[in-house]
């Protein structure tokens, strides 16, 4: 197996506050190789963006970072400031989530792209400006020769997002960290931008770490996916494994909350109940247990942090009950819908009990008979 370009091991990030430390990232492990697209998905507040910014030491002084971030043999958390400035933009580029704050409003857009190129490459200013025009054209901005001389307030929201992507691509980085790169774009331009990123990965061998909420984008673009919840990776593997052989109730909840074109049109969407926890005081045990319909004290969900276990080669999840839930097909979309609609039997705690054979059989019959599509 080829050595990954980037390998993150046991990454922890906390922020000092007056109320105590905010445990934003807890024990994250990630790796991505050349030409590979890794998607990191999860709700807002799960730690995705903090993880990304910590890789390039872009967090404020109140952040405390531990772990290792190995980039081509060196730990980016230990290198001097001069070296990390070389890496930022030149070797690893980041597409930030909010271009309105990432781009400088008092500089022309083209000058900001030129500045990036001149900081990392020995080229003339005229050559850098020519490439700036090419970058704007690459990301689909019309009339790039004119737009390169304009300011950010003269761009629409979608055009600012594309300009931010042009800045990131300007120096042909080996790794692109894309933090919600298509949030402000319409679907046509979104497809164009994703096509550019995919082409860079598969044709030029550029690695991409894609941070997103959009599981549709993940399914169509990513090779590997890591699901984050409350600062931890709860499931990781290939897109096919994670989508088709889901091994964590949170991942199953994300998938069940999305509409499906190939499903029953009358089947309701099932949101994940509750809210993500406060990272000032995350829940003990499995962080997802307050929102999980399958959590039990007997399994250790309330008190013991679930270990990361391998489900199949390259596919891992962190759930105490993953094996029994998947063997009983209780993470399948139809079953989750049936339980949510009250069409499946429940235990005294109000949850269907996968450990009970009668309950499992009844749930299977309910789904087979169409009980999961109650109005």
DOGU-421498 format. One record per residue (C-alpha): x, y, z; residue in one letter. Coordinates in steps of 0.1 Angstrom, whole numbers, padded with zeros to 4 digits, always signed. Layout:
XYZA;...
//
This chain:
+0000+0000+0000X;+0014+0034-0010X;+0024+0058+0018X;-0003+0085+0023X;+0005+0121+0015X;-0011+0132+0048X;-0016+0111+0079X;-0033+0124+0110X;-0029+0104+0142X;-0047+0110+0175X;-0054+0147+0168X;-0069+0166+0198X;-0079+0202+0198X;-0093+0222+0227X;-0100+0259+0232X;-0095+0277+0265X;-0125+0297+0275X;-0138+0314+0307X;-0162+0285+0311X;-0136+0258+0307X;-0119+0240+0278X;-0140+0233+0247X;-0131+0198+0235X;-0136+0205+0197X;-0116+0175+0183X;-0109+0143+0202X;-0086+0116+0189X;-0092+0120+0152X;-0073+0097+0128X;-0073+0105+0090X;-0052+0097+0060X;-0054+0106+0023X;-0032+0095-0006X;-0022+0111-0039X;-0052+0112-0062X;-0076+0103-0035X;-0107+0123-0024X;-0115+0120+0013X;-0149+0134+0025X;-0154+0144+0061X;-0191+0147+0069X;-0211+0156+0100X;-0234+0182+0115X;-0224+0217+0122X;-0203+0218+0154X;-0189+0182+0149X;-0153+0195+0146X;-0148+0192+0108X;-0135+0228+0101X;-0114+0229+0133X;-0098+0196+0122X;-0090+0211+0088X;-0076+0244+0102X;-0055+0227+0128X;-0036+0209+0100X;-0021+0242+0089X;-0019+0258+0123X;-0046+0283+0114X;-0063+0283+0148X;-0061+0311+0174X;-0036+0311+0203X;-0064+0299+0226X;-0063+0265+0208X;-0043+0236+0223X;-0033+0210+0197X;-0018+0176+0203X;-0012+0146+0181X;+0007+0142+0149X;+0000+0156+0114X;+0025+0139+0091X;+0029+0155+0057X;+0054+0138+0034X;+0075+0126+0064X;+0074+0157+0086X;+0051+0166+0115X;+0034+0199+0106X;+0025+0206+0143X;+0063+0207+0151X;+0077+0226+0121X;+0088+0263+0125X;+0067+0291+0113X;+0087+0297+0082X;+0082+0261+0070X;+0044+0261+0077X;+0042+0293+0056X;+0058+0274+0027X;+0033+0246+0031X;+0002+0269+0032X;-0009+0276-0003X;+0022+0261-0020X;+0018+0225-0010X;-0015+0224+0009X;-0042+0248-0001X;-0074+0255+0017X;-0107+0266+0003X;-0124+0284+0032X;-0161+0282+0039X;-0168+0320+0039X;-0152+0338+0010X;-0165+0372+0022X;-0142+0370+0052X;-0114+0350+0036X;-0109+0375+0007X;-0095+0409+0014X;-0121+0436+0005X;-0095+0464-0002X;-0074+0444-0027X;-0085+0435-0062X;-0093+0398-0067X;-0066+0393-0092X;-0040+0409-0070X;-0048+0384-0043X;-0043+0355-0067X;-0010+0371-0079X;+0002+0375-0043X;-0003+0338-0037X;+0017+0328-0068X;+0045+0353-0061X;+0048+0341-0025X;+0055+0305-0036X;+0069+0305-0071X;+0097+0324-0089X;+0078+0340-0117X;+0073+0375-0130X;+0043+0396-0120X;+0031+0395-0156X;+0032+0357-0157X;+0015+0355-0123X;-0013+0379-0136X;-0017+0357-0167X;-0022+0327-0145X;-0046+0346-0123X;-0068+0352-0154X;-0065+0315-0163X;-0076+0305-0128X;-0107+0327-0129X;-0116+0312-0162X;-0110+0277-0149X;-0136+0281-0121X;-0161+0295-0145X;-0161+0332-0139X;-0171+0351-0171X;-0149+0378-0186X;-0119+0369-0164X;-0097+0396-0180X;-0121+0422-0167X;-0130+0405-0134X;-0094+0401-0124X;-0093+0439-0119X;-0124+0441-0097X;-0129+0440-0059X;-0148+0414-0039X;-0178+0437-0034X;-0183+0437-0072X;-0187+0399-0072X;-0218+0380-0064X;-0217+0355-0035X;-0212+0326-0059X;-0185+0344-0078X;-0166+0352-0046X;-0167+0315-0037X;-0153+0306-0072X;-0126+0333-0067X;-0116+0317-0034X;-0113+0284-0052X;-0091+0301-0079X;-0068+0313-0051X;-0064+0278-0037X;-0057+0263-0071X;-0032+0289-0082X;+0000+0272-0071X;-0010+0236-0081X;-0010+0223-0046X;-0005+0186-0038X;-0034+0186-0013X;-0065+0207-0013X;-0086+0211+0018X;-0121+0222+0006X;-0143+0234+0035X;-0179+0235+0021X;-0166+0247-0013X;-0200+0248-0030X;-0222+0263-0002X;-0231+0295-0021X;-0232+0281-0056X;-0262+0271-0077X;-0263+0234-0088X;-0249+0241-0123X;-0218+0259-0111X;-0215+0235-0082X;-0212+0206-0106X;-0186+0225-0125X;-0165+0233-0094X;-0167+0197-0082X;-0157+0185-0117X;-0126+0207-0114X;-0116+0192-0080X;-0123+0157-0092X;-0102+0162-0123X;-0073+0175-0103X;-0075+0144-0081X;-0078+0118-0107X;-0058+0133-0136X;-0030+0152-0117X;-0028+0131-0086X;-0039+0159-0063X;-0053+0148-0029X;-0085+0164-0018X;-0100+0165+0017X;-0137+0176+0012X;-0156+0189+0042X;-0193+0189+0035X;-0228+0183+0047X;-0240+0171+0013X;-0240+0133+0012X;-0250+0135-0025X;-0217+0152-0033X;-0199+0126-0012X;-0216+0098-0031X;-0207+0112-0065X;-0171+0125-0058X;-0154+0109-0028X;-0133+0077-0026X;-0132+0075+0012X;-0155+0090+0038X;-0151+0098+0075X;-0182+0106+0096X;-0176+0130+0125X;-0197+0135+0156X;-0189+0155+0187X;-0152+0158+0177X;-0147+0121+0170X;-0147+0099+0139X;-0175+0075+0144X;-0173+0057+0110X;-0148+0056+0082X;-0143+0036+0050X;-0149+0036+0013X;-0181+0053+0001X;-0196+0020-0009X;-0189+0005+0025X;-0202+0034+0045X;-0233+0040+0024X;-0243+0003+0017X;-0230-0014+0049X;-0236+0014+0075X;-0221+0005+0108X;-0231+0034+0131X;-0265+0047+0141X;-0254+0083+0134X;-0244+0075+0099X;-0277+0057+0094X;-0295+0087+0107X;-0278+0111+0083X;-0287+0088+0054X;-0323+0083+0065X;-0329+0120+0068X;-0323+0125+0031X;-0349+0120+0003X;-0343+0092-0021X;-0353+0092-0058X;-0354+0054-0058X;-0376+0050-0027X;-0413+0052-0019X;-0425+0087-0025X;-0449+0084+0005X;-0421+0074+0028X;-0414+0101+0054X;-0380+0116+0061X;-0367+0108+0095X;-0347+0135+0112X;-0322+0127+0139X;-0338+0137+0172X;-0322+0162+0196X;-0292+0185+0191X;-0254+0180+0190X;-0239+0182+0225X;-0220+0211+0240X;-0183+0204+0238X;-0178+0222+0271X;-0192+0191+0287X;-0196+0163+0261X;-0217+0133+0272X;-0198+0104+0288X;-0195+0071+0270X;-0207+0073+0234X;-0213+0109+0226X;-0243+0100+0204X;-0261+0080+0231X;-0285+0109+0241X;-0299+0109+0205X;-0295+0072+0198X;-0326+0050+0198X;-0305+0019+0203X;-0284+0031+0233X;-0285+0009+0264X;-0266+0009+0297X;-0260-0029+0294X;-0240-0023+0262X;-0219+0004+0279X;-0233+0032+0257X;-0238+0056+0286X;-0205+0052+0303X;-0178+0036+0281X;-0163+0053+0250X;-0168+0028+0222X;-0136+0015+0206X;-0130+0018+0169X;-0135-0017+0155X;-0129-0030+0120X;-0161-0042+0102X;-0143-0052+0070X;-0109-0043+0055X;-0106-0005+0055X;-0141+0000+0071X;-0143+0009+0108X;-0169+0022+0132X;-0171+0031+0168X;-0204+0017+0182X;-0208-0008+0210X;-0238-0025+0193X;-0227-0023+0156X;-0225-0060+0151X;-0259-0069+0165X;-0276-0039+0149X;-0262-0047+0114X;-0269-0085+0118X;-0305-0077+0126X;-0306-0051+0097X;-0317-0025+0122X;-0297+0003+0106X;-0315-0002+0073X;-0335+0028+0061X;-0369+0010+0060X;-0365-0002+0096X;-0355+0032+0109X;-0385+0047+0093X;-0408+0020+0107X;-0394+0026+0142X;-0397+0064+0139X;-0434+0061+0128X;-0443+0038+0157X;-0449+0009+0134X;-0423-0013+0151X;-0424-0027+0187X;-0405-0010+0214X;-0389-0019+0247X;-0398-0003+0280X;-0373+0025+0273X;-0393+0034+0241X;-0368+0018+0217X;-0372-0012+0195X;-0349-0039+0211X;-0327-0057+0186X;-0316-0082+0212X;-0351-0095+0215X;-0358-0121+0187X;-0396-0115+0188X;-0391-0078+0185X;-0366-0083+0156X;-0390-0107+0138X;-0419-0083+0143X;-0399-0054+0129X;-0389-0075+0099X;-0426-0083+0093X;-0436-0047+0097X;-0412-0035+0071X;-0421-0063+0047X;-0458-0056+0051X;-0452-0019+0043X;-0457-0007+0079X;-0428+0017+0076X;-0447+0039+0052X;-0475+0051+0076X;-0489+0085+0068X;
//
